[in-house]
Amino acid sequence: MPEIKFSIDEKNILIGKIQRYFEDQLDHEIGQFDADFLLDFFAKEVGAFYYNRGLHDAQTVLESKLDTISDAIYEIEQPTSF
């Protein structure tokens, strides 16, 4: 799995979400550095689980679409003597 990297803007948004979560849910303020460190930790240690789940979900959708295409092709197939 490639390393999970975010743009500076994406990282700032995620850091803000972490800070708000800590404040709203845990009644604890967390600084930008600590939130950034926590984001890096989750990306490294937990990110692969989410990445793999996304791949699995994408494969399920693709298989479903391929089944639909196969059915559509079968429906327009012309009968032949062999």
mmCIF file of the N, C-alpha and C atoms, coordinates in Angstrom:
data_MODEL
# 
_entry.id   MODEL 
# 
loop_
_atom_site.group_PDB 
_atom_site.id 
_atom_site.type_symbol 
_atom_site.label_atom_id 
_atom_site.label_alt_id 
_atom_site.label_comp_id 
_atom_site.label_asym_id 
_atom_site.label_entity_id 
_atom_site.label_seq_id 
_atom_site.pdbx_PDB_ins_code 
_atom_site.Cartn_x 
_atom_site.Cartn_y 
_atom_site.Cartn_z 
_atom_site.occupancy 
_atom_site.B_iso_or_equiv 
_atom_site.pdbx_formal_charge 
_atom_site.auth_seq_id 
_atom_site.auth_comp_id 
_atom_site.auth_asym_id 
_atom_site.auth_atom_id 
_atom_site.pdbx_PDB_model_num 
ATOM 1   N N  . MET A 1 1  ? 0.846   -1.174  0.000   1.00 0.00 ? 1  MET A N  1 
ATOM 2   C CA . MET A 1 1  ? 0.000   0.000   0.000   1.00 0.00 ? 1  MET A CA 1 
ATOM 3   C C  . MET A 1 1  ? 0.889   1.233   0.000   1.00 0.00 ? 1  MET A C  1 
ATOM 4   N N  . PRO A 1 2  ? 0.585   2.174   -0.875  1.00 0.00 ? 2  PRO A N  1 
ATOM 5   C CA . PRO A 1 2  ? 1.365   3.413   -0.858  1.00 0.00 ? 2  PRO A CA 1 
ATOM 6   C C  . PRO A 1 2  ? 1.090   4.211   0.422   1.00 0.00 ? 2  PRO A C  1 
ATOM 7   N N  . GLU A 1 3  ? 2.070   5.000   0.802   1.00 0.00 ? 3  GLU A N  1 
ATOM 8   C CA . GLU A 1 3  ? 1.909   5.845   1.990   1.00 0.00 ? 3  GLU A CA 1 
ATOM 9   C C  . GLU A 1 3  ? 0.760   6.817   1.773   1.00 0.00 ? 3  GLU A C  1 
ATOM 10  N N  . ILE A 1 4  ? -0.054  6.993   2.805   1.00 0.00 ? 4  ILE A N  1 
ATOM 11  C CA . ILE A 1 4  ? -1.179  7.927   2.725   1.00 0.00 ? 4  ILE A CA 1 
ATOM 12  C C  . ILE A 1 4  ? -0.647  9.327   2.956   1.00 0.00 ? 4  ILE A C  1 
ATOM 13  N N  . LYS A 1 5  ? -0.818  10.180  1.960   1.00 0.00 ? 5  LYS A N  1 
ATOM 14  C CA . LYS A 1 5  ? -0.361  11.569  2.064   1.00 0.00 ? 5  LYS A CA 1 
ATOM 15  C C  . LYS A 1 5  ? -1.518  12.500  1.743   1.00 0.00 ? 5  LYS A C  1 
ATOM 16  N N  . PHE A 1 6  ? -1.579  13.593  2.459   1.00 0.00 ? 6  PHE A N  1 
ATOM 17  C CA . PHE A 1 6  ? -2.603  14.604  2.247   1.00 0.00 ? 6  PHE A CA 1 
ATOM 18  C C  . PHE A 1 6  ? -1.936  15.916  1.857   1.00 0.00 ? 6  PHE A C  1 
ATOM 19  N N  . SER A 1 7  ? -2.654  16.707  1.074   1.00 0.00 ? 7  SER A N  1 
ATOM 20  C CA . SER A 1 7  ? -2.153  18.042  0.750   1.00 0.00 ? 7  SER A CA 1 
ATOM 21  C C  . SER A 1 7  ? -2.180  18.883  2.030   1.00 0.00 ? 7  SER A C  1 
ATOM 22  N N  . ILE A 1 8  ? -1.530  20.025  1.995   1.00 0.00 ? 8  ILE A N  1 
ATOM 23  C CA . ILE A 1 8  ? -1.518  20.916  3.163   1.00 0.00 ? 8  ILE A CA 1 
ATOM 24  C C  . ILE A 1 8  ? -2.933  21.338  3.528   1.00 0.00 ? 8  ILE A C  1 
ATOM 25  N N  . ASP A 1 9  ? -3.738  21.674  2.514   1.00 0.00 ? 9  ASP A N  1 
ATOM 26  C CA . ASP A 1 9  ? -5.125  22.080  2.780   1.00 0.00 ? 9  ASP A CA 1 
ATOM 27  C C  . ASP A 1 9  ? -5.942  20.941  3.389   1.00 0.00 ? 9  ASP A C  1 
ATOM 28  N N  . GLU A 1 10 ? -5.778  19.735  2.836   1.00 0.00 ? 10 GLU A N  1 
ATOM 29  C CA . GLU A 1 10 ? -6.496  18.581  3.387   1.00 0.00 ? 10 GLU A CA 1 
ATOM 30  C C  . GLU A 1 10 ? -6.073  18.320  4.823   1.00 0.00 ? 10 GLU A C  1 
ATOM 31  N N  . LYS A 1 11 ? -4.775  18.397  5.068   1.00 0.00 ? 11 LYS A N  1 
ATOM 32  C CA . LYS A 1 11 ? -4.262  18.153  6.413   1.00 0.00 ? 11 LYS A CA 1 
ATOM 33  C C  . LYS A 1 11 ? -4.797  19.190  7.407   1.00 0.00 ? 11 LYS A C  1 
ATOM 34  N N  . ASN A 1 12 ? -4.853  20.440  6.985   1.00 0.00 ? 12 ASN A N  1 
ATOM 35  C CA . ASN A 1 12 ? -5.386  21.487  7.864   1.00 0.00 ? 12 ASN A CA 1 
ATOM 36  C C  . ASN A 1 12 ? -6.851  21.232  8.202   1.00 0.00 ? 12 ASN A C  1 
ATOM 37  N N  . ILE A 1 13 ? -7.625  20.781  7.233   1.00 0.00 ? 13 ILE A N  1 
ATOM 38  C CA . ILE A 1 13 ? -9.036  20.468  7.481   1.00 0.00 ? 13 ILE A CA 1 
ATOM 39  C C  . ILE A 1 13 ? -9.148  19.310  8.469   1.00 0.00 ? 13 ILE A C  1 
ATOM 40  N N  . LEU A 1 14 ? -8.361  18.261  8.248   1.00 0.00 ? 14 LEU A N  1 
ATOM 41  C CA . LEU A 1 14 ? -8.406  17.097  9.134   1.00 0.00 ? 14 LEU A CA 1 
ATOM 42  C C  . LEU A 1 14 ? -7.937  17.443  10.550  1.00 0.00 ? 14 LEU A C  1 
ATOM 43  N N  . ILE A 1 15 ? -6.909  18.237  10.644  1.00 0.00 ? 15 ILE A N  1 
ATOM 44  C CA . ILE A 1 15 ? -6.415  18.666  11.959  1.00 0.00 ? 15 ILE A CA 1 
ATOM 45  C C  . ILE A 1 15 ? -7.497  19.445  12.691  1.00 0.00 ? 15 ILE A C  1 
ATOM 46  N N  . GLY A 1 16 ? -8.187  20.320  11.984  1.00 0.00 ? 16 GLY A N  1 
ATOM 47  C CA . GLY A 1 16 ? -9.294  21.074  12.584  1.00 0.00 ? 16 GLY A CA 1 
ATOM 48  C C  . GLY A 1 16 ? -10.401 20.159  13.077  1.00 0.00 ? 16 GLY A C  1 
ATOM 49  N N  . LYS A 1 17 ? -10.703 19.117  12.308  1.00 0.00 ? 17 LYS A N  1 
ATOM 50  C CA . LYS A 1 17 ? -11.728 18.160  12.714  1.00 0.00 ? 17 LYS A CA 1 
ATOM 51  C C  . LYS A 1 17 ? -11.308 17.414  13.988  1.00 0.00 ? 17 LYS A C  1 
ATOM 52  N N  . ILE A 1 18 ? -10.050 17.032  14.061  1.00 0.00 ? 18 ILE A N  1 
ATOM 53  C CA . ILE A 1 18 ? -9.546  16.354  15.258  1.00 0.00 ? 18 ILE A CA 1 
ATOM 54  C C  . ILE A 1 18 ? -9.637  17.283  16.458  1.00 0.00 ? 18 ILE A C  1 
ATOM 55  N N  . GLN A 1 19 ? -9.233  18.534  16.284  1.00 0.00 ? 19 GLN A N  1 
ATOM 56  C CA . GLN A 1 19 ? -9.279  19.494  17.394  1.00 0.00 ? 19 GLN A CA 1 
ATOM 57  C C  . GLN A 1 19 ? -10.720 19.705  17.866  1.00 0.00 ? 19 GLN A C  1 
ATOM 58  N N  . ARG A 1 20 ? -11.652 19.847  16.914  1.00 0.00 ? 20 ARG A N  1 
ATOM 59  C CA . ARG A 1 20 ? -13.059 20.041  17.287  1.00 0.00 ? 20 ARG A CA 1 
ATOM 60  C C  . ARG A 1 20 ? -13.612 18.800  17.999  1.00 0.00 ? 20 ARG A C  1 
ATOM 61  N N  . TYR A 1 21 ? -13.239 17.615  17.530  1.00 0.00 ? 21 TYR A N  1 
ATOM 62  C CA . TYR A 1 21 ? -13.706 16.385  18.173  1.00 0.00 ? 21 TYR A CA 1 
ATOM 63  C C  . TYR A 1 21 ? -13.237 16.338  19.627  1.00 0.00 ? 21 TYR A C  1 
ATOM 64  N N  . PHE A 1 22 ? -11.976 16.609  19.853  1.00 0.00 ? 22 PHE A N  1 
ATOM 65  C CA . PHE A 1 22 ? -11.452 16.580  21.218  1.00 0.00 ? 22 PHE A CA 1 
ATOM 66  C C  . PHE A 1 22 ? -12.162 17.586  22.108  1.00 0.00 ? 22 PHE A C  1 
ATOM 67  N N  . GLU A 1 23 ? -12.429 18.750  21.544  1.00 0.00 ? 23 GLU A N  1 
ATOM 68  C CA . GLU A 1 23 ? -13.087 19.785  22.341  1.00 0.00 ? 23 GLU A CA 1 
ATOM 69  C C  . GLU A 1 23 ? -14.554 19.444  22.590  1.00 0.00 ? 23 GLU A C  1 
ATOM 70  N N  . ASP A 1 24 ? -15.274 19.031  21.544  1.00 0.00 ? 24 ASP A N  1 
ATOM 71  C CA . ASP A 1 24 ? -16.716 18.773  21.666  1.00 0.00 ? 24 ASP A CA 1 
ATOM 72  C C  . ASP A 1 24 ? -17.025 17.481  22.416  1.00 0.00 ? 24 ASP A C  1 
ATOM 73  N N  . GLN A 1 25 ? -16.289 16.427  22.132  1.00 0.00 ? 25 GLN A N  1 
ATOM 74  C CA . GLN A 1 25 ? -16.623 15.117  22.679  1.00 0.00 ? 25 GLN A CA 1 
ATOM 75  C C  . GLN A 1 25 ? -15.861 14.779  23.965  1.00 0.00 ? 25 GLN A C  1 
ATOM 76  N N  . LEU A 1 26 ? -14.661 15.291  24.072  1.00 0.00 ? 26 LEU A N  1 
ATOM 77  C CA . LEU A 1 26 ? -13.831 14.938  25.221  1.00 0.00 ? 26 LEU A CA 1 
ATOM 78  C C  . LEU A 1 26 ? -13.602 16.102  26.174  1.00 0.00 ? 26 LEU A C  1 
ATOM 79  N N  . ASP A 1 27 ? -14.142 17.265  25.814  1.00 0.00 ? 27 ASP A N  1 
ATOM 80  C CA . ASP A 1 27 ? -13.982 18.480  26.623  1.00 0.00 ? 27 ASP A CA 1 
ATOM 81  C C  . ASP A 1 27 ? -12.510 18.717  26.951  1.00 0.00 ? 27 ASP A C  1 
ATOM 82  N N  . HIS A 1 28 ? -11.688 18.597  25.904  1.00 0.00 ? 28 HIS A N  1 
ATOM 83  C CA . HIS A 1 28 ? -10.240 18.748  26.052  1.00 0.00 ? 28 HIS A CA 1 
ATOM 84  C C  . HIS A 1 28 ? -9.699  19.456  24.820  1.00 0.00 ? 28 HIS A C  1 
ATOM 85  N N  . GLU A 1 29 ? -8.886  20.474  25.061  1.00 0.00 ? 29 GLU A N  1 
ATOM 86  C CA . GLU A 1 29 ? -8.266  21.166  23.939  1.00 0.00 ? 29 GLU A CA 1 
ATOM 87  C C  . GLU A 1 29 ? -6.997  20.437  23.530  1.00 0.00 ? 29 GLU A C  1 
ATOM 88  N N  . ILE A 1 30 ? -6.800  20.325  22.228  1.00 0.00 ? 30 ILE A N  1 
ATOM 89  C CA . ILE A 1 30 ? -5.599  19.688  21.699  1.00 0.00 ? 30 ILE A CA 1 
ATOM 90  C C  . ILE A 1 30 ? -4.983  20.670  20.706  1.00 0.00 ? 30 ILE A C  1 
ATOM 91  N N  . GLY A 1 31 ? -3.694  20.868  20.813  1.00 0.00 ? 31 GLY A N  1 
ATOM 92  C CA . GLY A 1 31 ? -3.009  21.813  19.944  1.00 0.00 ? 31 GLY A CA 1 
ATOM 93  C C  . GLY A 1 31 ? -2.841  21.273  18.527  1.00 0.00 ? 31 GLY A C  1 
ATOM 94  N N  . GLN A 1 32 ? -2.458  22.173  17.633  1.00 0.00 ? 32 GLN A N  1 
ATOM 95  C CA . GLN A 1 32 ? -2.292  21.797  16.234  1.00 0.00 ? 32 GLN A CA 1 
ATOM 96  C C  . GLN A 1 32 ? -1.201  20.735  16.071  1.00 0.00 ? 32 GLN A C  1 
ATOM 97  N N  . PHE A 1 33 ? -0.100  20.889  16.788  1.00 0.00 ? 33 PHE A N  1 
ATOM 98  C CA . PHE A 1 33 ? 0.996   19.923  16.694  1.00 0.00 ? 33 PHE A CA 1 
ATOM 99  C C  . PHE A 1 33 ? 0.537   18.535  17.132  1.00 0.00 ? 33 PHE A C  1 
ATOM 100 N N  . ASP A 1 34 ? -0.175  18.467  18.268  1.00 0.00 ? 34 ASP A N  1 
ATOM 101 C CA . ASP A 1 34 ? -0.651  17.178  18.767  1.00 0.00 ? 34 ASP A CA 1 
ATOM 102 C C  . ASP A 1 34 ? -1.677  16.557  17.816  1.00 0.00 ? 34 ASP A C  1 
ATOM 103 N N  . ALA A 1 35 ? -2.558  17.377  17.269  1.00 0.00 ? 35 ALA A N  1 
ATOM 104 C CA . ALA A 1 35 ? -3.553  16.875  16.319  1.00 0.00 ? 35 ALA A CA 1 
ATOM 105 C C  . ALA A 1 35 ? -2.871  16.372  15.051  1.00 0.00 ? 35 ALA A C  1 
ATOM 106 N N  . ASP A 1 36 ? -1.855  17.074  14.602  1.00 0.00 ? 36 ASP A N  1 
ATOM 107 C CA . ASP A 1 36 ? -1.087  16.656  13.416  1.00 0.00 ? 36 ASP A CA 1 
ATOM 108 C C  . ASP A 1 36 ? -0.392  15.322  13.689  1.00 0.00 ? 36 ASP A C  1 
ATOM 109 N N  . PHE A 1 37 ? 0.205   15.192  14.859  1.00 0.00 ? 37 PHE A N  1 
ATOM 110 C CA . PHE A 1 37 ? 0.881   13.956  15.257  1.00 0.00 ? 37 PHE A CA 1 
ATOM 111 C C  . PHE A 1 37 ? -0.118  12.800  15.311  1.00 0.00 ? 37 PHE A C  1 
ATOM 112 N N  . LEU A 1 38 ? -1.308  13.053  15.874  1.00 0.00 ? 38 LEU A N  1 
ATOM 113 C CA . LEU A 1 38 ? -2.342  12.033  15.960  1.00 0.00 ? 38 LEU A CA 1 
ATOM 114 C C  . LEU A 1 38 ? -2.826  11.622  14.569  1.00 0.00 ? 38 LEU A C  1 
ATOM 115 N N  . LEU A 1 39 ? -2.985  12.587  13.674  1.00 0.00 ? 39 LEU A N  1 
ATOM 116 C CA . LEU A 1 39 ? -3.385  12.296  12.297  1.00 0.00 ? 39 LEU A CA 1 
ATOM 117 C C  . LEU A 1 39 ? -2.351  11.414  11.615  1.00 0.00 ? 39 LEU A C  1 
ATOM 118 N N  . ASP A 1 40 ? -1.079  11.738  11.775  1.00 0.00 ? 40 ASP A N  1 
ATOM 119 C CA . ASP A 1 40 ? -0.016  10.920  11.187  1.00 0.00 ? 40 ASP A CA 1 
ATOM 120 C C  . ASP A 1 40 ? -0.026  9.498   11.747  1.00 0.00 ? 40 ASP A C  1 
ATOM 121 N N  . PHE A 1 41 ? -0.261  9.388   13.049  1.00 0.00 ? 41 PHE A N  1 
ATOM 122 C CA . PHE A 1 41 ? -0.331  8.072   13.674  1.00 0.00 ? 41 PHE A CA 1 
ATOM 123 C C  . PHE A 1 41 ? -1.456  7.237   13.073  1.00 0.00 ? 41 PHE A C  1 
ATOM 124 N N  . PHE A 1 42 ? -2.660  7.823   12.979  1.00 0.00 ? 42 PHE A N  1 
ATOM 125 C CA . PHE A 1 42 ? -3.788  7.088   12.427  1.00 0.00 ? 42 PHE A CA 1 
ATOM 126 C C  . PHE A 1 42 ? -3.576  6.752   10.953  1.00 0.00 ? 42 PHE A C  1 
ATOM 127 N N  . ALA A 1 43 ? -2.999  7.653   10.202  1.00 0.00 ? 43 ALA A N  1 
ATOM 128 C CA . ALA A 1 43 ? -2.731  7.371   8.786   1.00 0.00 ? 43 ALA A CA 1 
ATOM 129 C C  . ALA A 1 43 ? -1.792  6.186   8.651   1.00 0.00 ? 43 ALA A C  1 
ATOM 130 N N  . LYS A 1 44 ? -0.778  6.128   9.508   1.00 0.00 ? 44 LYS A N  1 
ATOM 131 C CA . LYS A 1 44 ? 0.211   5.056   9.425   1.00 0.00 ? 44 LYS A CA 1 
ATOM 132 C C  . LYS A 1 44 ? -0.310  3.737   9.993   1.00 0.00 ? 44 LYS A C  1 
ATOM 133 N N  . GLU A 1 45 ? -0.980  3.784   11.123  1.00 0.00 ? 45 GLU A N  1 
ATOM 134 C CA . GLU A 1 45 ? -1.359  2.571   11.839  1.00 0.00 ? 45 GLU A CA 1 
ATOM 135 C C  . GLU A 1 45 ? -2.748  2.042   11.498  1.00 0.00 ? 45 GLU A C  1 
ATOM 136 N N  . VAL A 1 46 ? -3.657  2.916   11.106  1.00 0.00 ? 46 VAL A N  1 
ATOM 137 C CA . VAL A 1 46 ? -5.039  2.499   10.870  1.00 0.00 ? 46 VAL A CA 1 
ATOM 138 C C  . VAL A 1 46 ? -5.447  2.698   9.411   1.00 0.00 ? 46 VAL A C  1 
ATOM 139 N N  . GLY A 1 47 ? -4.735  3.542   8.722   1.00 0.00 ? 47 GLY A N  1 
ATOM 140 C CA . GLY A 1 47 ? -5.103  3.886   7.350   1.00 0.00 ? 47 GLY A CA 1 
ATOM 141 C C  . GLY A 1 47 ? -5.248  2.694   6.428   1.00 0.00 ? 47 GLY A C  1 
ATOM 142 N N  . ALA A 1 48 ? -4.397  1.683   6.585   1.00 0.00 ? 48 ALA A N  1 
ATOM 143 C CA . ALA A 1 48 ? -4.454  0.511   5.712   1.00 0.00 ? 48 ALA A CA 1 
ATOM 144 C C  . ALA A 1 48 ? -5.786  -0.216  5.836   1.00 0.00 ? 48 ALA A C  1 
ATOM 145 N N  . PHE A 1 49 ? -6.378  -0.230  7.020   1.00 0.00 ? 49 PHE A N  1 
ATOM 146 C CA . PHE A 1 49 ? -7.671  -0.886  7.194   1.00 0.00 ? 49 PHE A CA 1 
ATOM 147 C C  . PHE A 1 49 ? -8.762  -0.168  6.384   1.00 0.00 ? 49 PHE A C  1 
ATOM 148 N N  . TYR A 1 50 ? -8.760  1.155   6.422   1.00 0.00 ? 50 TYR A N  1 
ATOM 149 C CA . TYR A 1 50 ? -9.740  1.932   5.653   1.00 0.00 ? 50 TYR A CA 1 
ATOM 150 C C  . TYR A 1 50 ? -9.459  1.827   4.156   1.00 0.00 ? 50 TYR A C  1 
ATOM 151 N N  . TYR A 1 51 ? -8.195  1.846   3.807   1.00 0.00 ? 51 TYR A N  1 
ATOM 152 C CA . TYR A 1 51 ? -7.793  1.711   2.406   1.00 0.00 ? 51 TYR A CA 1 
ATOM 153 C C  . TYR A 1 51 ? -8.271  0.374   1.842   1.00 0.00 ? 51 TYR A C  1 
ATOM 154 N N  . ASN A 1 52 ? -8.012  -0.708  2.572   1.00 0.00 ? 52 ASN A N  1 
ATOM 155 C CA . ASN A 1 52 ? -8.428  -2.028  2.122   1.00 0.00 ? 52 ASN A CA 1 
ATOM 156 C C  . ASN A 1 52 ? -9.944  -2.156  2.047   1.00 0.00 ? 52 ASN A C  1 
ATOM 157 N N  . ARG A 1 53 ? -10.648 -1.561  2.986   1.00 0.00 ? 53 ARG A N  1 
ATOM 158 C CA . ARG A 1 53 ? -12.111 -1.584  2.951   1.00 0.00 ? 53 ARG A CA 1 
ATOM 159 C C  . ARG A 1 53 ? -12.618 -0.845  1.708   1.00 0.00 ? 53 ARG A C  1 
ATOM 160 N N  . GLY A 1 54 ? -12.004 0.267   1.392   1.00 0.00 ? 54 GLY A N  1 
ATOM 161 C CA . GLY A 1 54 ? -12.371 1.011   0.186   1.00 0.00 ? 54 GLY A CA 1 
ATOM 162 C C  . GLY A 1 54 ? -12.128 0.199   -1.073  1.00 0.00 ? 54 GLY A C  1 
ATOM 163 N N  . LEU A 1 55 ? -11.004 -0.512  -1.127  1.00 0.00 ? 55 LEU A N  1 
ATOM 164 C CA . LEU A 1 55 ? -10.729 -1.374  -2.267  1.00 0.00 ? 55 LEU A CA 1 
ATOM 165 C C  . LEU A 1 55 ? -11.766 -2.477  -2.380  1.00 0.00 ? 55 LEU A C  1 
ATOM 166 N N  . HIS A 1 56 ? -12.112 -3.088  -1.260  1.00 0.00 ? 56 HIS A N  1 
ATOM 167 C CA . HIS A 1 56 ? -13.120 -4.148  -1.253  1.00 0.00 ? 56 HIS A CA 1 
ATOM 168 C C  . HIS A 1 56 ? -14.470 -3.614  -1.734  1.00 0.00 ? 56 HIS A C  1 
ATOM 169 N N  . ASP A 1 57 ? -14.866 -2.446  -1.238  1.00 0.00 ? 57 ASP A N  1 
ATOM 170 C CA . ASP A 1 57 ? -16.133 -1.846  -1.651  1.00 0.00 ? 57 ASP A CA 1 
ATOM 171 C C  . ASP A 1 57 ? -16.130 -1.514  -3.135  1.00 0.00 ? 57 ASP A C  1 
ATOM 172 N N  . ALA A 1 58 ? -15.009 -0.993  -3.639  1.00 0.00 ? 58 ALA A N  1 
ATOM 173 C CA . ALA A 1 58 ? -14.900 -0.668  -5.066  1.00 0.00 ? 58 ALA A CA 1 
ATOM 174 C C  . ALA A 1 58 ? -14.985 -1.934  -5.901  1.00 0.00 ? 58 ALA A C  1 
ATOM 175 N N  . GLN A 1 59 ? -14.359 -3.014  -5.447  1.00 0.00 ? 59 GLN A N  1 
ATOM 176 C CA . GLN A 1 59 ? -14.412 -4.278  -6.175  1.00 0.00 ? 59 GLN A CA 1 
ATOM 177 C C  . GLN A 1 59 ? -15.843 -4.815  -6.212  1.00 0.00 ? 59 GLN A C  1 
ATOM 178 N N  . THR A 1 60 ? -16.568 -4.693  -5.129  1.00 0.00 ? 60 THR A N  1 
ATOM 179 C CA . THR A 1 60 ? -17.960 -5.137  -5.078  1.00 0.00 ? 60 THR A CA 1 
ATOM 180 C C  . THR A 1 60 ? -18.811 -4.360  -6.075  1.00 0.00 ? 60 THR A C  1 
ATOM 181 N N  . VAL A 1 61 ? -18.644 -3.048  -6.135  1.00 0.00 ? 61 VAL A N  1 
ATOM 182 C CA . VAL A 1 61 ? -19.395 -2.220  -7.088  1.00 0.00 ? 61 VAL A CA 1 
ATOM 183 C C  . VAL A 1 61 ? -19.033 -2.607  -8.517  1.00 0.00 ? 61 VAL A C  1 
ATOM 184 N N  . LEU A 1 62 ? -17.749 -2.779  -8.783  1.00 0.00 ? 62 LEU A N  1 
ATOM 185 C CA . LEU A 1 62 ? -17.302 -3.140  -10.128 1.00 0.00 ? 62 LEU A CA 1 
ATOM 186 C C  . LEU A 1 62 ? -17.878 -4.484  -10.558 1.00 0.00 ? 62 LEU A C  1 
ATOM 187 N N  . GLU A 1 63 ? -17.844 -5.471  -9.663  1.00 0.00 ? 63 GLU A N  1 
ATOM 188 C CA . GLU A 1 63 ? -18.407 -6.779  -9.989  1.00 0.00 ? 63 GLU A CA 1 
ATOM 189 C C  . GLU A 1 63 ? -19.898 -6.681  -10.296 1.00 0.00 ? 63 GLU A C  1 
ATOM 190 N N  . SER A 1 64 ? -20.610 -5.871  -9.541  1.00 0.00 ? 64 SER A N  1 
ATOM 191 C CA . SER A 1 64 ? -22.038 -5.679  -9.779  1.00 0.00 ? 64 SER A CA 1 
ATOM 192 C C  . SER A 1 64 ? -22.288 -5.060  -11.152 1.00 0.00 ? 64 SER A C  1 
ATOM 193 N N  . LYS A 1 65 ? -21.495 -4.059  -11.495 1.00 0.00 ? 65 LYS A N  1 
ATOM 194 C CA . LYS A 1 65 ? -21.637 -3.410  -12.801 1.00 0.00 ? 65 LYS A CA 1 
ATOM 195 C C  . LYS A 1 65 ? -21.294 -4.370  -13.934 1.00 0.00 ? 65 LYS A C  1 
ATOM 196 N N  . LEU A 1 66 ? -20.267 -5.198  -13.753 1.00 0.00 ? 66 LEU A N  1 
ATOM 197 C CA . LEU A 1 66 ? -19.894 -6.171  -14.778 1.00 0.00 ? 66 LEU A CA 1 
ATOM 198 C C  . LEU A 1 66 ? -20.995 -7.204  -14.984 1.00 0.00 ? 66 LEU A C  1 
ATOM 199 N N  . ASP A 1 67 ? -21.659 -7.603  -13.893 1.00 0.00 ? 67 ASP A N  1 
ATOM 200 C CA . ASP A 1 67 ? -22.797 -8.519  -14.013 1.00 0.00 ? 67 ASP A CA 1 
ATOM 201 C C  . ASP A 1 67 ? -23.914 -7.883  -14.828 1.00 0.00 ? 67 ASP A C  1 
ATOM 202 N N  . THR A 1 68 ? -24.177 -6.613  -14.589 1.00 0.00 ? 68 THR A N  1 
ATOM 203 C CA . THR A 1 68 ? -25.210 -5.890  -15.332 1.00 0.00 ? 68 THR A CA 1 
ATOM 204 C C  . THR A 1 68 ? -24.852 -5.823  -16.813 1.00 0.00 ? 68 THR A C  1 
ATOM 205 N N  . ILE A 1 69 ? -23.605 -5.549  -17.117 1.00 0.00 ? 69 ILE A N  1 
ATOM 206 C CA . ILE A 1 69 ? -23.156 -5.490  -18.513 1.00 0.00 ? 69 ILE A CA 1 
ATOM 207 C C  . ILE A 1 69 ? -23.281 -6.863  -19.169 1.00 0.00 ? 69 ILE A C  1 
ATOM 208 N N  . SER A 1 70 ? -22.884 -7.912  -18.466 1.00 0.00 ? 70 SER A N  1 
ATOM 209 C CA . SER A 1 70 ? -22.992 -9.265  -19.011 1.00 0.00 ? 70 SER A CA 1 
ATOM 210 C C  . SER A 1 70 ? -24.440 -9.618  -19.303 1.00 0.00 ? 70 SER A C  1 
ATOM 211 N N  . ASP A 1 71 ? -25.343 -9.250  -18.395 1.00 0.00 ? 71 ASP A N  1 
ATOM 212 C CA . ASP A 1 71 ? -26.772 -9.505  -18.612 1.00 0.00 ? 71 ASP A CA 1 
ATOM 213 C C  . ASP A 1 71 ? -27.282 -8.741  -19.826 1.00 0.00 ? 71 ASP A C  1 
ATOM 214 N N  . ALA A 1 72 ? -26.868 -7.473  -19.970 1.00 0.00 ? 72 ALA A N  1 
ATOM 215 C CA . ALA A 1 72 ? -27.313 -6.658  -21.105 1.00 0.00 ? 72 ALA A CA 1 
ATOM 216 C C  . ALA A 1 72 ? -26.810 -7.243  -22.422 1.00 0.00 ? 72 ALA A C  1 
ATOM 217 N N  . ILE A 1 73 ? -25.603 -7.727  -22.448 1.00 0.00 ? 73 ILE A N  1 
ATOM 218 C CA . ILE A 1 73 ? -25.056 -8.336  -23.665 1.00 0.00 ? 73 ILE A CA 1 
ATOM 219 C C  . ILE A 1 73 ? -25.819 -9.622  -23.997 1.00 0.00 ? 73 ILE A C  1 
ATOM 220 N N  . TYR A 1 74 ? -26.104 -10.420 -22.988 1.00 0.00 ? 74 TYR A N  1 
ATOM 221 C CA . TYR A 1 74 ? -26.855 -11.659 -23.205 1.00 0.00 ? 74 TYR A CA 1 
ATOM 222 C C  . TYR A 1 74 ? -28.235 -11.355 -23.790 1.00 0.00 ? 74 TYR A C  1 
ATOM 223 N N  . GLU A 1 75 ? -28.892 -10.294 -23.306 1.00 0.00 ? 75 GLU A N  1 
ATOM 224 C CA . GLU A 1 75 ? -30.233 -9.922  -23.770 1.00 0.00 ? 75 GLU A CA 1 
ATOM 225 C C  . GLU A 1 75 ? -30.262 -9.543  -25.246 1.00 0.00 ? 75 GLU A C  1 
ATOM 226 N N  . ILE A 1 76 ? -29.193 -8.972  -25.763 1.00 0.00 ? 76 ILE A N  1 
ATOM 227 C CA . ILE A 1 76 ? -29.208 -8.564  -27.176 1.00 0.00 ? 76 ILE A CA 1 
ATOM 228 C C  . ILE A 1 76 ? -28.550 -9.580  -28.094 1.00 0.00 ? 76 ILE A C  1 
ATOM 229 N N  . GLU A 1 77 ? -28.094 -10.675 -27.522 1.00 0.00 ? 77 GLU A N  1 
ATOM 230 C CA . GLU A 1 77 ? -27.470 -11.710 -28.339 1.00 0.00 ? 77 GLU A CA 1 
ATOM 231 C C  . GLU A 1 77 ? -28.498 -12.311 -29.309 1.00 0.00 ? 77 GLU A C  1 
ATOM 232 N N  . GLN A 1 78 ? -28.078 -12.520 -30.506 1.00 0.00 ? 78 GLN A N  1 
ATOM 233 C CA . GLN A 1 78 ? -28.953 -13.094 -31.545 1.00 0.00 ? 78 GLN A CA 1 
ATOM 234 C C  . GLN A 1 78 ? -28.825 -14.613 -31.550 1.00 0.00 ? 78 GLN A C  1 
ATOM 235 N N  . PRO A 1 79 ? -29.942 -15.311 -31.753 1.00 0.00 ? 79 PRO A N  1 
ATOM 236 C CA . PRO A 1 79 ? -29.870 -16.761 -31.791 1.00 0.00 ? 79 PRO A CA 1 
ATOM 237 C C  . PRO A 1 79 ? -29.149 -17.253 -33.055 1.00 0.00 ? 79 PRO A C  1 
ATOM 238 N N  . THR A 1 80 ? -28.421 -18.319 -32.907 1.00 0.00 ? 80 THR A N  1 
ATOM 239 C CA . THR A 1 80 ? -27.726 -18.927 -34.046 1.00 0.00 ? 80 THR A CA 1 
ATOM 240 C C  . THR A 1 80 ? -27.988 -20.427 -34.024 1.00 0.00 ? 80 THR A C  1 
ATOM 241 N N  . SER A 1 81 ? -27.619 -21.104 -35.076 1.00 0.00 ? 81 SER A N  1 
ATOM 242 C CA . SER A 1 81 ? -27.855 -22.538 -35.169 1.00 0.00 ? 81 SER A CA 1 
ATOM 243 C C  . SER A 1 81 ? -26.784 -23.361 -34.450 1.00 0.00 ? 81 SER A C  1 
ATOM 244 N N  . PHE A 1 82 ? -25.752 -22.748 -33.951 1.00 0.00 ? 82 PHE A N  1 
ATOM 245 C CA . PHE A 1 82 ? -24.731 -23.484 -33.210 1.00 0.00 ? 82 PHE A CA 1 
ATOM 246 C C  . PHE A 1 82 ? -24.361 -22.806 -31.929 1.00 0.00 ? 82 PHE A C  1 
# 
